[in-house]
């Protein structure tokens, strides 16, 4: 029974060491991902006005073409 307890204690120690190692590796990666996400959000936000402007221009052209086609219909 003592051998079993010793083995369980050993395995618990290995698991705790593994968990500590994983956390040490994952934390910096998560920080880097958060930083990159923030940069991506900023880039998309800066592009939004330009994209909306182009979309608005295309909508106006489509409306004008629809009006021309309506005039051509008998």
C-alpha positions as CSV (number, residue, x, y, z in Angstrom):
1,X,0.0,0.0,0.0
2,X,2.9,2.3,0.8
3,X,4.4,1.7,-2.6
4,X,1.1,2.6,-4.3
5,X,0.9,5.8,-2.2
6,X,4.4,6.6,-3.2
7,X,3.7,6.0,-6.9
8,X,0.6,8.2,-6.7
9,X,2.6,11.0,-5.0
10,X,5.3,10.7,-7.7
11,X,2.7,10.8,-10.5
12,X,1.0,13.8,-8.8
13,X,4.4,15.6,-8.7
14,X,5.0,14.9,-12.4
15,X,1.6,16.2,-13.3
16,X,2.1,19.4,-11.3
17,X,5.5,19.9,-12.9
18,X,4.0,19.3,-16.3
19,X,1.2,21.8,-15.6
20,X,3.6,24.4,-14.4
21,X,5.7,24.0,-17.6
22,X,2.7,24.2,-19.9
23,X,1.4,27.3,-18.1
24,X,4.9,28.9,-18.5
25,X,4.8,28.2,-22.2
26,X,1.2,29.1,-22.9
27,X,1.1,32.4,-21.0
28,X,3.6,34.2,-23.3
29,X,1.8,32.8,-26.4
30,X,-1.5,34.0,-25.1
31,X,-0.1,37.5,-24.5
32,X,1.3,37.6,-28.0
33,X,-2.0,36.5,-29.5
34,X,-3.8,39.2,-27.6
35,X,-1.4,41.8,-28.9
36,X,-1.8,40.6,-32.5
37,X,-5.6,40.5,-32.1
38,X,-5.5,44.1,-30.9
39,X,-3.4,45.1,-33.9
40,X,-5.7,43.3,-36.3
41,X,-8.8,45.0,-34.8
42,X,-7.1,48.4,-35.2
43,X,-6.2,47.6,-38.9
44,X,-9.7,46.5,-39.7
45,X,-11.2,49.6,-38.0
46,X,-8.9,51.8,-40.0
47,X,-10.1,50.2,-43.2
48,X,-13.8,50.4,-42.5
49,X,-14.4,54.0,-43.6
50,X,-12.6,53.3,-46.9
51,X,-14.6,50.1,-47.5
52,X,-17.8,51.8,-46.6
53,X,-17.0,54.7,-49.0
54,X,-16.3,52.2,-51.9
55,X,-19.5,50.3,-51.0
56,X,-21.5,53.5,-51.1
57,X,-20.1,54.4,-54.5
58,X,-20.9,51.0,-55.9
59,X,-24.4,51.2,-54.6
60,X,-25.0,54.5,-56.3
61,X,-23.7,53.1,-59.6
62,X,-26.0,50.1,-59.3
63,X,-28.9,52.3,-58.6
64,X,-28.1,54.5,-61.6
65,X,-27.8,51.4,-63.8
66,X,-31.1,50.1,-62.5
67,X,-32.7,53.4,-63.4
68,X,-31.3,53.3,-66.9
69,X,-32.6,49.7,-67.4
70,X,-36.0,50.7,-66.1
71,X,-36.1,53.5,-68.8
72,X,-35.2,50.9,-71.5
73,X,-38.0,48.5,-70.6
74,X,-41.1,48.8,-72.8
